[in-house]
Structure formats: structure tokens, C-alpha cells
């Protein structure tokens, strides 16, 4: 399936702030890795952010990190997918952004109290 790629306003601004060489690499990586298999994780390139509800994924492009989500629309006629690029950050700023704006997955209280019942 071919995914539509949409950059948020913030991601477009972030992309514009990168030096031309980095901007070119990021655009190429988004097209190469996110257009057809945005959820295919790898050891170093694409990571699913297990502890986060939002964003769900991070793409590594040299010293730049691209945070994104994958959204599906299912109709009677077809299933389509969209990659929403949320922000593009230098590696040095990525974890700070994630800590401030990322939405963590709530911990399952049942699993943390399991075995403590008397």
C-alpha cells in the first residue's frame, strides 16, 4: 500500500530550518522509508516508541529525528494509510521534545500490583 505523507505546520517549519544537505536527506528518507512501509521497524532506522501513545514512531536520519504517526482509514471500498510527520528535530533536541510533548502510555496498574495481594 502506498501511504500519503502529510507534514504538520510545525514539521514544515522544522524542515525549513535545516541546512540544505540535511533537509535533502530527510526528504529522501521520508520518501524511501515511510511511503510504503512506515511501520517496518529496524534496529537503527525506524523505532516504534513503545512507551508512547503519541507519537508512535521515530525515523532516524543521521543526526536528525523525525517523529510521526500512521493513521488508517477503512471504508467499504478500500483501506488507506496516511503518515503524519509531526516534528523534525536535531538529535540533541529530540529527547527534550519527546519528554515535553510526547504522550506516554498509561502503566497498567494491575500488572504493577500483581503478586502483592495478601
C-alpha positions as CSV (number, residue, x, y, z in Angstrom):
1,X,0.0,0.0,0.0
2,X,1.2,3.5,-0.8
3,X,0.9,5.9,2.1
4,X,0.0,9.5,1.8
5,X,2.6,11.6,3.6
6,X,1.4,14.8,5.4
7,X,3.7,17.2,7.2
8,X,2.2,19.3,10.0
9,X,2.8,23.0,10.0
10,X,5.5,22.5,12.7
11,X,7.2,19.8,10.7
12,X,7.3,22.0,7.6
13,X,8.9,24.8,9.7
14,X,11.4,22.4,11.2
15,X,12.3,21.1,7.7
16,X,12.8,24.7,6.5
17,X,15.3,25.4,9.4
18,X,17.6,22.5,8.5
19,X,20.6,23.2,6.3
20,X,20.1,22.2,2.7
21,X,22.1,19.0,2.9
22,X,20.2,17.7,5.9
23,X,16.9,18.8,4.5
24,X,17.5,16.8,1.3
25,X,18.5,13.7,3.3
26,X,15.4,14.0,5.5
27,X,13.0,14.4,2.5
28,X,14.7,11.4,0.8
29,X,14.4,9.3,3.9
30,X,10.8,10.1,4.4
31,X,10.0,9.2,0.8
32,X,12.2,6.0,0.9
33,X,11.2,4.6,4.3
34,X,7.7,6.0,5.1
35,X,5.9,6.0,1.7
36,X,5.4,2.2,1.6
37,X,6.4,0.6,5.0
38,X,6.2,3.2,7.7
39,X,5.6,0.6,10.4
40,X,8.5,-1.6,9.5
41,X,10.9,-1.2,12.4
42,X,14.6,-1.7,12.2
43,X,17.5,-1.8,14.6
44,X,18.6,1.7,13.8
45,X,16.4,3.5,11.3
46,X,12.7,3.2,12.4
47,X,11.8,2.7,16.0
48,X,8.3,2.2,17.5
49,X,8.0,4.2,20.6
50,X,6.6,1.5,22.9
51,X,6.1,3.8,25.9
52,X,4.2,6.5,24.0
53,X,0.7,6.8,22.7
54,X,1.8,9.8,20.7
55,X,3.9,9.9,18.7
56,X,4.1,6.2,17.8
57,X,7.3,6.2,15.6
58,X,10.7,7.8,15.2
59,X,12.7,7.8,12.0
60,X,16.5,8.4,12.4
61,X,18.3,10.3,9.6
62,X,21.9,10.9,10.6
63,X,21.7,13.5,13.4
64,X,18.0,14.3,12.8
65,X,14.9,12.6,14.3
66,X,11.5,12.6,12.6
67,X,8.6,11.8,14.8
68,X,5.4,10.5,13.1
69,X,2.2,8.6,13.4
70,X,0.4,6.3,11.0
71,X,-3.3,6.7,10.5
72,X,-5.6,4.3,8.7
73,X,-9.0,5.0,7.1
74,X,-11.1,2.0,6.3
75,X,-14.2,2.2,4.1
76,X,-16.3,-0.4,2.3
77,X,-14.3,0.3,-0.8
78,X,-10.7,0.4,0.4
79,X,-8.2,0.8,3.2
80,X,-5.9,3.7,3.0
81,X,-3.0,4.9,5.1
82,X,-1.5,8.3,6.0
83,X,1.8,9.1,7.6
84,X,1.6,12.3,9.6
85,X,5.0,13.8,10.2
86,X,4.7,15.7,13.5
87,X,8.1,17.3,14.1
88,X,11.6,17.1,12.8
89,X,14.3,17.7,15.4
90,X,18.1,17.6,15.7
91,X,19.2,14.6,17.8
92,X,20.3,16.9,20.6
93,X,16.7,18.3,20.9
94,X,14.7,15.1,20.2
95,X,14.5,13.6,23.7
96,X,13.7,17.0,25.2
97,X,10.8,17.5,22.8
98,X,9.6,13.9,23.4
99,X,9.7,14.4,27.2
100,X,7.8,17.7,27.0
101,X,5.2,16.9,24.3
102,X,5.0,13.1,23.9
103,X,2.0,11.4,25.5
104,X,3.1,8.4,27.5
105,X,1.2,5.2,27.5
106,X,-0.5,4.7,30.9
107,X,1.0,2.0,33.0
108,X,-1.3,-1.0,33.7
109,X,-1.9,-0.8,37.4
110,X,-3.0,-4.4,37.5
111,X,0.5,-5.6,36.4
112,X,2.3,-3.4,38.9
113,X,0.2,-4.7,41.9
114,X,0.1,-8.3,40.8
115,X,1.5,-10.6,43.4
116,X,1.2,-8.0,46.2
117,X,-2.3,-9.3,47.2
118,X,-2.2,-10.9,50.6
